[in-house]
Amino acid sequence: MAVARLAVIANPLLSLNRISQVRSLRCNNGVSLSVSKRLFTCKALHNPQLHVKEQGQPETLDYRVFFHDSSGKTVSPWHDLPLHLGDGVFNFIVEIPKESSAKMEVATDEPYTPIKQDTKKGKLRYYPYNINWNYGLLPQTWEDPSFANSEVEGAFGDNDPVDVVEIGEIRAKIGQILKVKPLGALAMIDEGELDWKIVAISLDDPRASLVNDVDDVEKHFPGTLTAIRDWFRDYKIPDGKPANKFGLGNKAANKDYALKVINETNESWAKLVKRSIPAGELSLV
């Protein structure tokens, strides 16, 4: 039997105004589109609450996590949440809580892009072992599959939002929205596609004030950057696939480079929702 559960997440500056009208530089409700420091986002006039509603049973093919605004309207976590919150802080949507193995992801090809469990050949997908960090995406970003990155072996984008690995100590929930600050970036190359991993920390973590760049991660979270790289390098090996590779010298780039990646992929997303780039099977609703 299907079940439906509601959770409420309060998030400062959270705008749930669609940017599918980006051509006219307006959001649907008339809130202007901000184009500041090459970051494209809708700025809210108030602080609404976001309701997260589960449909179906977890770990089934029908399970979905939908997002609704305070009026009950269904919204997209990918398109309708702002990326940038100011002062180097970004919204991060948790898809996979730390210490879990179900491969959850935003369904980029379904209306309103709910979170679901990924499938392969009709079967639910699981990692071969638990992921040790909260994992999810940055809204309003997109890795353009038509763009070859000359800095990372000419690899093309993987057609998904940018991934985040959040290293804080608290285990988040599916659909939870955290305010994070980026600390570095790993350029993972997965079967020839560039799949960025932004390393970040929640502002609510007790050690957040101590870490502001990759060197601080090594100091206060020793071994974490290597562990993240090795986890994502090796997780497909038990399924008989080759190890993933990494560009940029096989090391995590610094915070400034991570911000560059975020800016560029935010620009790509803006072009996508303006339909300057073909969307293919991606949902822009």
C-alpha positions in Angstrom: 0.0 0.0 0.0 1.3 3.4 -0.9 2.1 5.8 1.9 2.5 9.6 2.1 4.4 11.4 4.7 5.1 15.1 5.1 8.1 16.9 6.4 8.7 20.6 6.6 12.0 22.2 6.0 12.6 25.9 6.7 15.3 27.5 4.6 16.4 31.2 4.5 16.1 32.9 1.2 14.4 29.8 -0.3 12.7 30.8 -3.5 10.2 28.4 -5.1 9.6 30.6 -8.1 10.1 28.8 -11.4 12.8 30.1 -13.7 11.3 28.7 -16.9 10.5 32.2 -17.8 14.2 33.2 -17.7 14.1 34.6 -21.2 12.2 37.6 -19.9 14.4 37.8 -16.8 11.3 37.3 -14.6 10.2 34.5 -12.4 6.6 33.3 -12.7 5.4 35.3 -9.7 7.1 38.5 -10.9 10.2 38.2 -8.6 13.1 39.4 -10.7 15.9 37.1 -11.8 19.2 38.1 -10.2 22.3 37.8 -12.4 25.0 38.7 -9.9 28.6 37.6 -10.1 27.7 35.2 -13.0 25.3 33.3 -10.7 21.7 33.0 -11.9 19.0 32.6 -9.2 15.6 33.9 -8.1 15.7 35.9 -5.0 12.8 35.4 -2.6 11.0 38.3 -1.0 10.2 36.2 2.1 11.2 32.9 3.7 8.6 30.3 2.7 8.7 26.7 4.0 9.3 23.7 1.8 7.2 20.6 2.3 8.7 17.2 1.4 6.2 14.5 0.6 7.0 10.8 0.2 4.9 8.7 -2.2 5.1 4.9 -2.1 7.3 2.7 0.0 11.0 3.3 0.3 13.2 0.8 -1.7 10.5 0.2 -4.3 10.2 1.2 -7.9 7.3 3.5 -7.1 9.0 5.5 -4.3 9.3 9.3 -4.9 10.1 12.3 -2.8 8.3 15.4 -4.0 8.8 19.0 -3.0 5.9 21.4 -2.4 5.9 25.1 -1.5 3.8 26.6 1.4 0.7 26.8 -0.8 0.9 23.1 -1.7 2.2 23.7 -5.2 4.6 21.0 -6.5 8.0 22.4 -7.3 11.3 21.1 -8.7 14.2 20.7 -6.3 16.6 21.1 -9.2 15.0 24.1 -10.9 13.1 26.0 -8.3 15.5 26.2 -5.3 18.1 28.9 -5.6 21.7 27.9 -5.8 23.3 30.9 -4.2 22.5 32.2 -0.7 25.2 34.9 -0.6 28.6 35.1 1.2 29.8 31.9 -0.4 26.9 29.8 0.9 24.9 27.5 -1.3 21.8 25.3 -1.0 22.5 21.6 -1.0 19.8 18.9 -1.5 20.5 15.6 0.2 19.7 12.6 -2.0 21.7 9.9 -0.1 22.2 10.2 3.6 25.6 9.1 5.0 26.0 5.5 6.0 23.4 4.3 3.5 23.7 2.4 0.2 20.4 2.9 -1.8 21.4 5.0 -4.8 18.9 7.8 -4.6 18.9 10.6 -7.2 16.8 13.5 -8.5 14.8 12.1 -11.5 15.9 14.7 -14.1 13.6 13.2 -16.7 10.4 13.3 -14.7 8.1 16.3 -14.1 9.1 18.2 -11.0 12.2 16.1 -10.8 11.4 14.2 -7.5 14.0 12.1 -5.8 13.8 8.4 -6.5 16.0 5.3 -6.3 18.0 4.7 -9.4 17.4 1.6 -11.4 19.3 -0.6 -13.9 17.5 -3.1 -16.1 14.4 -2.6 -14.0 16.0 -3.3 -10.7 16.8 -0.9 -7.9 20.4 0.1 -7.6 22.5 0.0 -4.5 26.2 0.9 -3.9 28.2 -2.2 -2.9 28.9 -0.5 0.5 27.7 2.4 2.4 28.6 5.9 1.4 30.3 7.7 4.3 29.1 11.2 3.7 25.9 13.0 2.9 25.6 13.1 -0.9 23.4 15.1 -3.2 23.3 18.0 -5.6 23.5 21.7 -6.1 20.3 23.1 -7.5 20.3 25.2 -10.6 23.5 23.6 -11.9 24.0 21.3 -14.9 27.0 19.5 -16.5 26.5 20.2 -20.2 27.1 17.0 -22.2 28.0 19.1 -25.3 30.8 20.9 -23.5 34.3 19.4 -23.6 36.4 20.6 -20.6 39.9 21.3 -21.9 41.2 21.3 -18.3 40.0 17.8 -17.6 41.1 15.7 -20.5 38.5 17.1 -22.8 35.8 15.2 -21.0 32.1 16.1 -21.6 29.6 16.8 -18.9 27.5 14.0 -17.6 24.1 15.7 -18.2 23.3 15.9 -14.4 23.3 18.6 -11.7 26.6 19.0 -9.9 27.2 16.5 -7.0 28.1 17.5 -3.5 29.9 15.4 -0.9 29.1 16.9 2.5 31.6 15.9 5.2 29.8 17.0 8.4 29.1 14.7 11.3 25.3 14.7 11.2 23.4 12.1 9.1 20.9 14.1 7.0 17.6 12.9 5.6 16.5 12.3 2.0 15.3 15.6 0.7 16.8 17.7 3.4 18.2 21.0 2.4 21.4 22.2 4.0 23.3 25.4 3.7 26.9 24.5 2.8 30.1 26.2 1.9 32.3 24.6 -0.8 35.8 23.5 0.2 37.2 21.9 -2.9 36.4 19.9 -6.0 37.3 16.5 -7.4 37.1 16.0 -11.2 35.9 12.5 -11.5 35.8 10.9 -15.0 33.2 8.2 -15.2 33.3 6.2 -18.4 34.6 9.3 -20.2 32.1 11.7 -18.7 33.1 14.5 -16.3 31.2 14.2 -13.0 32.3 16.9 -10.6 32.3 16.2 -6.8 32.1 19.4 -4.8 33.4 18.7 -1.3 31.5 20.9 1.2 30.5 21.2 4.8 27.1 22.2 6.4 27.2 25.5 8.2 25.4 23.7 11.1 28.4 21.4 11.6 30.4 22.3 14.8 33.6 22.4 12.9 32.3 24.4 9.9 34.1 27.6 11.1 37.4 25.8 11.1 37.4 24.7 7.4 37.4 27.1 4.5 39.6 25.4 1.9 41.2 22.0 1.0 44.2 22.6 3.3 41.8 23.0 6.3 40.1 19.8 5.4 43.4 17.9 5.6 44.1 19.6 9.0 40.7 19.1 10.7 39.4 16.1 8.7 42.6 14.2 8.0 42.4 11.6 5.3 38.9 12.6 4.2 39.8 13.9 0.7 41.7 10.8 -0.1 38.9 8.6 1.3 36.3 10.4 -0.9 38.5 10.1 -4.0 39.1 6.4 -3.3 35.5 5.6 -2.6 34.3 7.1 -5.9 37.2 5.6 -7.7 36.5 2.1 -6.6 32.7 1.8 -6.0 32.0 0.2 -9.5 34.8 -2.4 -9.3 32.6 -5.0 -7.4 30.3 -4.9 -10.4 33.1 -5.8 -12.7 33.6 -2.3 -14.1 37.0 -0.4 -14.2 37.9 2.1 -11.6 36.9 5.7 -12.2 39.6 8.2 -13.0 40.2 11.7 -11.8 41.6 14.8 -13.6 43.4 17.8 -12.2 46.4 15.7 -11.0 44.2 13.2 -9.2 43.8 15.6 -6.3 41.1 17.9 -4.9 41.2 21.4 -6.4 40.9 24.3 -4.0 37.9 26.3 -3.0 38.4 28.9 -5.7 38.3 26.2 -8.4 35.2 24.7 -6.8 33.5 28.1 -7.0 34.6 28.3 -10.7 32.9 25.0 -11.4 29.8 26.0 -9.6 29.6 29.3 -11.6 30.2 27.6 -14.9 27.6 24.9 -14.3 25.1 27.4 -13.1 25.5 29.3 -16.4 25.0 26.1 -18.3 21.8 25.4 -16.3 20.6 29.0 -17.1 21.1 28.3 -20.8 19.3 25.0 -20.5 16.1 26.5 -18.9 16.2 29.3 -21.5 16.2 26.5 -24.1 19.4 27.9 -25.6 20.7 24.3 -25.4 18.5 21.3 -26.3 17.0 19.6 -23.2 16.6 16.2 -24.7 14.8 14.0 -22.2 15.4 16.4 -19.3 12.4 17.8 -17.6 12.3 21.6 -17.3 9.1 21.5 -15.3 
